[in-house]
Amino acid sequence: MELDTRAVHVINEPFQEGSWPLSVPLVQSSAFAFSSADELAEAMAGPDGRYVYSRRGNPTVRALEQTLAGLEGGAGAIAFASGMGAISGVLLALLKPGDRVVAQRCLYGGTYAVLSDLAARYGIHVTYISGDDTEEFEAAARHPATRLLVLETIANPTGQVPELPGLLAAARRTGVTSVVDNSLASPVLCRPLELGADVVVHSTTKYLSGHSDVLGGAAVFADDALRRAVWPRTVELGACADPFAAWLTLRGIPTLPLRMRAHCAGAAALAERLAARPDVTAVHYPWLAGHPSYAIARKVLAGGGGGLLSFELAGGREAGRAFIEGVRVAKLALSLGGVESLVTHPASTSHRELDAEALAAAGIAPGLVRMSVGIEDVEDLWADIQQALDWG
């Protein structure tokens, strides 16, 4: 079935023989009772047995995991308490002291911070690459201790789309496990596992849930053996998904394809109009002609360039600050992927961990504004943008 259909028909276990609820039930229980010690011991053996304790598994959480695995085309998934929980859980489970990581240079600030912390604490060596050159990765991966390649389908906030097919194929050839953050694209626009990725991570807070009312994350695995290897570490870390958060995410997923089409259409229209204004010096949107990733984005992203765009203002930092304080329809807030439009100033918020040199290397200018385009009427959004630019 097509993804639009699969998103509506989320995975749901039978409630009783011959019938099941249309909506996945919320099982808000921390523990589950057994009639014998042997049954309890057997249930604790792995991730797919009977439910014991909700940190180890829960019916509502498992429904989300199975649904996400189906949408991404994976063998299995693990749901986490947040997107950073998913990223941290996977990295900590797959790396050991002395290992080496190759990572895309333009990464979400939280991922950059985790990699920096691992490097400082455990002697993990991180090599940053452009993400555009397969040979650059192969050169960096020649060291025998190279274990991971870390990429983002659409980089936040520059909109860079890496050379995913070539990089993932090279990772397979060299025996390097690849981890791709697909939060900004969602399975609607890209399914990295189908391109050769080993692990896909999500902040389910973003487009998957889509309504700014839940915090969650997930990792989806191409190989179930890898999921089973990661699962014990995530149980020990305790970064498990809450059943209510999983239920809220499952509630949002059926409308994901519809919302993504609206996000993409609005962002594309606004990017075109912003590019024509003289007080905007650059617009970063992967499906905008002239963007450095335009060619690969048209191949890798199916149906749109996503709902996130960023643009640089001629007035620099002060102009950016004035703009985010001047909008009225869009809201000044962190996060992205909800039905409402949000604006931020990355240099002082999401990428505050980066110093000036790192910001420049990541392509984040002082006057860069990030906008998560919601599903409002595009003419209302454009009027709001114009008045904020004119007022600033």
Secondary structure as UniProt FT lines:
FT   HELIX           3..8
FT   TURN            17..18
FT   HELIX           37..43
FT   TURN            44..45
FT   TURN            47..48
FT   TURN            54..56
FT   HELIX           59..72
FT   STRAND          76..80
FT   HELIX           83..94
FT   TURN            97..98
FT   STRAND          100..104
FT   HELIX           109..122
FT   STRAND          125..129
FT   HELIX           134..140
FT   TURN            141..142
FT   TURN            144..145
FT   STRAND          146..152
FT   TURN            156..158
FT   HELIX           164..174
FT   STRAND          177..181
FT   TURN            183..185
FT   HELIX           186..189
FT   HELIX           192..195
FT   STRAND          199..202
FT   TURN            204..209
FT   STRAND          217..221
FT   HELIX           224..237
FT   HELIX           243..252
FT   HELIX           253..255
FT   HELIX           256..275
FT   TURN            278..279
FT   STRAND          280..284
FT   TURN            286..287
FT   TURN            289..290
FT   TURN            292..293
FT   HELIX           294..300
FT   STRAND          308..313
FT   TURN            314..315
FT   HELIX           316..326
FT   STRAND          331..332
FT   STRAND          342..344
FT   HELIX           346..348
FT   TURN            349..353
FT   HELIX           356..361
FT   TURN            362..363
FT   TURN            366..367
FT   STRAND          368..372
FT   HELIX           378..391
//
